Amino acid sequence: MIRSLDEMNEARMALDTPLFSGLKGDISASFEFFPPKTEKMEAKLWDAIQELVPLGPGFVSVTYGAGGSTRERTHATVSRIIREARIPAAAHLTCVAASKAEIREVAEQYWQEGVRHIVALRGDNGEPGAAFEPHPDGYANAMELVAGLKDIADFDISVAAYPETHPDATCPEADIDNLKRKLDAGASRAITQFFFSPETFFRFRDAAAKQGIDAPIIPGILPVTNVAQARKFASQCGAKIPDWMDGLFEGLDQRPAARQLVAATIAAELCRRLYAGGVRDFHFYTLNRADLTYAICHMLGMRPETNNVTEVAA
């Protein structure tokens, strides 16, 4: 929903001129990675970090695997980013398979190592479609986790939001009410699950505002090169893959460079239309690849900051 004359002018410019011409570079981006499973994957991750660090991200985050299966690797990766890349890093922390005492131990260790930002999630047990079962001595949901973390230390906390409604929610209104409870418990912002229509985000943002949410809601952007993989992700989080996306990737299975071009075009156009609606903060699900994310940020006007052009240890 366009709210001001400036945004109307911006929208007109997006339609009447080359889509990415004349952008001010007045956006902020954050980047999400997953912890590496092998030495080869670790090298790939650090190559990606080294390529994106010069853009001066607001922060980078590192995920958990399903069922909390990568907890130790997440911890090690976040610690290394802070120690060697010297950029703000956020660790994902979930309620899955952990008691309150175990979460306190992890959170206190993060604080000691300089981690000040946590992405607090309920998490899933690992089996698609399986009901979430809290640890008998743990937190029952993300709201409780946020409150518990704020009691441990003054963490900056991000939480998840679902523009197309979380699969476990009874209705969109209940899902937004749950988001409000997480923010009221002490979270600073919400990062959305990925989506592929700008209207989806704007409708969600407006609905959240109507329910009294005034904290920042940052759109999560997933550059897609593999539609089948994206569908798997989407089935776990309630997102919808539009039918037209299959057609755009049809016939490109053996053409990786063409797939990347299509993926960058789709994601960049989505970001451009979000920008036209007033969005200036973006969170990119990089899948540990820097090339697509870097290209999209470049088209949105971001340029390397000279004081951030440093070598990250391999």
FENZI-V449294 format. One record per residue. N is the residue number from 1. RES is the residue in three letters. OMEGA is omega in radians with two decimals (* if undefined). BURIAL is + if it has 16 or more other C-alpha atoms within 10 Angstrom, else -. Layout:
# FENZI-V449294
N&RES&OMEGA&BURIAL  N&RES&OMEGA&BURIAL
This chain:
# FENZI-V449294
1&MET&-3.13&-  2&ILE&-2.92&-  3&ARG&-3.02&-  4&SER&3.10&-  5&LEU&3.12&-  6&ASP&-3.13&-  7&GLU&3.06&+  8&MET&3.10&-  9&ASN&3.12&-  10&GLU&3.12&+  11&ALA&3.11&+  12&ARG&3.13&-  13&MET&-3.14&+  14&ALA&-3.12&+  15&LEU&-2.98&-  16&ASP&-3.10&-  17&THR&3.03&-  18&PRO&-2.88&-  19&LEU&-3.02&+  20&PHE&-3.10&+  21&SER&2.98&-  22&GLY&3.11&-  23&LEU&-3.00&-  24&LYS&-3.03&-  25&GLY&-3.07&-  26&ASP&3.11&-  27&ILE&3.02&+  28&SER&-3.12&+  29&ALA&2.97&+  30&SER&-3.00&+  31&PHE&-3.13&+  32&GLU&3.12&+  33&PHE&2.98&+  34&PHE&-3.07&+  35&PRO&-3.09&+  36&PRO&3.13&+  37&LYS&-3.10&-  38&THR&3.10&-  39&GLU&3.12&-  40&LYS&3.12&-  41&MET&3.10&-  42&GLU&3.10&+  43&ALA&3.11&-  44&LYS&3.11&+  45&LEU&-3.10&+  46&TRP&3.00&+  47&ASP&3.14&+  48&ALA&3.13&+  49&ILE&-3.11&+  50&GLN&-3.14&+  51&GLU&-3.05&+  52&LEU&-3.12&+  53&VAL&-3.11&+  54&PRO&3.12&+  55&LEU&3.10&+  56&GLY&-3.12&+  57&PRO&3.05&+  58&GLY&3.02&-  59&PHE&2.94&+  60&VAL&-3.14&+  61&SER&-3.12&+  62&VAL&-3.00&+  63&THR&2.88&+  64&TYR&2.93&+  65&GLY&3.13&+  66&ALA&3.12&-  67&GLY&-3.13&+  68&GLY&-2.96&+  69&SER&-3.10&-  70&THR&-3.03&+  71&ARG&-3.09&+  72&GLU&3.13&-  73&ARG&3.06&+  74&THR&-3.13&+  75&HIS&-3.11&+  76&ALA&-3.11&-  77&THR&3.12&+  78&VAL&-3.14&+  79&SER&-3.12&+  80&ARG&3.11&+  81&ILE&-3.14&+  82&ILE&-3.05&+  83&ARG&-2.99&-  84&GLU&3.13&-  85&ALA&3.09&+  86&ARG&3.02&-  87&ILE&-3.14&+  88&PRO&-3.13&+  89&ALA&3.10&+  90&ALA&3.10&+  91&ALA&2.99&+  92&HIS&3.11&+  93&LEU&-3.09&+  94&THR&3.12&+  95&CYS&-2.96&+  96&VAL&2.97&+  97&ALA&3.14&+  98&ALA&3.05&+  99&SER&3.07&+  100&LYS&3.13&+  101&ALA&3.12&-  102&GLU&3.11&-  103&ILE&3.08&+  104&ARG&-3.14&+  105&GLU&3.12&-  106&VAL&-3.11&+  107&ALA&3.13&+  108&GLU&3.10&-  109&GLN&3.07&-  110&TYR&-3.10&+  111&TRP&3.14&-  112&GLN&-3.11&-  113&GLU&3.05&-  114&GLY&3.10&-  115&VAL&-3.12&+  116&ARG&-3.04&+  117&HIS&3.12&+  118&ILE&2.94&+  119&VAL&-3.00&+  120&ALA&-3.07&+  121&LEU&2.99&+  122&ARG&-3.12&+  123&GLY&3.12&+  124&ASP&-3.04&+  125&ASN&3.06&+  126&GLY&3.13&-  127&GLU&3.13&-  128&PRO&3.12&-  129&GLY&-3.14&-  130&ALA&3.13&-  131&ALA&3.11&-  132&PHE&3.10&+  133&GLU&-3.13&-  134&PRO&3.02&+  135&HIS&-3.08&-  136&PRO&3.10&-  137&ASP&-3.06&-  138&GLY&3.10&+  139&TYR&-3.06&+  140&ALA&-3.07&+  141&ASN&-3.08&+  142&ALA&3.11&+  143&MET&3.11&+  144&GLU&3.13&+  145&LEU&3.11&+  146&VAL&-3.13&+  147&ALA&3.12&+  148&GLY&3.13&+  149&LEU&3.12&+  150&LYS&3.09&+  151&ASP&-3.14&-  152&ILE&-3.12&-  153&ALA&-3.09&-  154&ASP&3.13&-  155&PHE&2.87&+  156&ASP&-2.98&+  157&ILE&2.98&+  158&SER&3.09&+  159&VAL&-3.09&+  160&ALA&3.03&+  161&ALA&-3.00&+  162&TYR&-3.11&+  163&PRO&3.13&+  164&GLU&3.02&+  165&THR&3.12&+  166&HIS&-3.12&+  167&PRO&-3.11&-  168&ASP&-3.08&-  169&ALA&3.14&-  170&THR&3.13&-  171&CYS&-3.14&-  172&PRO&-3.12&+  173&GLU&3.12&-  174&ALA&3.13&-  175&ASP&3.11&+  176&ILE&3.08&+  177&ASP&3.08&+  178&ASN&3.08&+  179&LEU&-3.14&+  180&LYS&3.13&+  181&ARG&3.11&+  182&LYS&3.12&+  183&LEU&3.12&+  184&ASP&3.14&-  185&ALA&3.07&+  186&GLY&3.11&+  187&ALA&-3.08&+  188&SER&-3.03&+  189&ARG&3.02&+  190&ALA&3.04&+  191&ILE&-3.05&+  192&THR&2.89&+  193&GLN&-3.10&+  194&PHE&3.13&+  195&PHE&-3.05&+  196&PHE&3.09&+  197&SER&3.12&-  198&PRO&3.14&+  199&GLU&3.09&+  200&THR&3.14&-  201&PHE&-3.08&+  202&PHE&3.09&+  203&ARG&3.14&-  204&PHE&-3.14&+  205&ARG&3.13&+  206&ASP&3.13&-  207&ALA&3.11&+  208&ALA&3.12&+  209&ALA&3.13&-  210&LYS&3.12&-  211&GLN&3.00&-  212&GLY&3.13&-  213&ILE&3.11&+  214&ASP&3.08&-  215&ALA&3.10&-  216&PRO&3.02&-  217&ILE&-3.02&+  218&ILE&3.14&+  219&PRO&3.07&+  220&GLY&-3.04&+  221&ILE&3.10&+  222&LEU&3.01&+  223&PRO&-3.02&+  224&VAL&2.97&+  225&THR&-3.12&+  226&ASN&-3.05&+  227&VAL&3.14&+  228&ALA&3.10&-  229&GLN&3.13&-  230&ALA&3.11&+  231&ARG&3.11&-  232&LYS&3.08&-  233&PHE&-3.05&-  234&ALA&-3.11&+  235&SER&-3.10&-  236&GLN&-3.03&-  237&CYS&3.06&+  238&GLY&3.12&+  239&ALA&-3.13&+  240&LYS&3.05&+  241&ILE&-3.10&+  242&PRO&-3.10&-  243&ASP&-3.07&-  244&TRP&-3.11&-  245&MET&3.10&-  246&ASP&-3.12&-  247&GLY&-3.12&-  248&LEU&-3.12&-  249&PHE&-3.10&+  250&GLU&3.09&-  251&GLY&-3.07&-  252&LEU&-3.08&-  253&ASP&-3.10&-  254&GLN&-3.12&-  255&ARG&-3.06&-  256&PRO&-3.13&-  257&ALA&3.11&-  258&ALA&3.10&-  259&ARG&3.13&+  260&GLN&3.12&+  261&LEU&3.11&-  262&VAL&-3.12&+  263&ALA&-3.14&+  264&ALA&-3.13&+  265&THR&-3.13&+  266&ILE&-3.08&+  267&ALA&-3.13&+  268&ALA&3.12&+  269&GLU&3.07&+  270&LEU&-3.14&+  271&CYS&-3.13&+  272&ARG&3.14&+  273&ARG&3.00&+  274&LEU&3.09&+  275&TYR&3.13&+  276&ALA&3.10&+  277&GLY&3.03&+  278&GLY&-3.13&+  279&VAL&3.10&+  280&ARG&3.12&+  281&ASP&-3.10&+  282&PHE&3.07&+  283&HIS&-3.05&+  284&PHE&3.00&+  285&TYR&-2.95&+  286&THR&-2.99&+  287&LEU&3.11&+  288&ASN&3.04&+  289&ARG&-3.07&+  290&ALA&-2.93&+  291&ASP&-3.12&-  292&LEU&-3.12&+  293&THR&3.13&+  294&TYR&-3.13&+  295&ALA&-3.14&+  296&ILE&3.12&+  297&CYS&3.12&+  298&HIS&3.13&+  299&MET&3.11&+  300&LEU&3.03&+  301&GLY&3.13&+  302&MET&3.09&+  303&ARG&-3.13&-  304&PRO&3.03&-  305&GLU&-3.03&-  306&THR&-3.14&-  307&ASN&3.10&-  308&ASN&-3.12&+  309&VAL&-3.13&-  310&THR&3.11&-  311&GLU&3.05&-  312&VAL&-3.09&+  313&ALA&-3.13&-  314&ALA&*&-
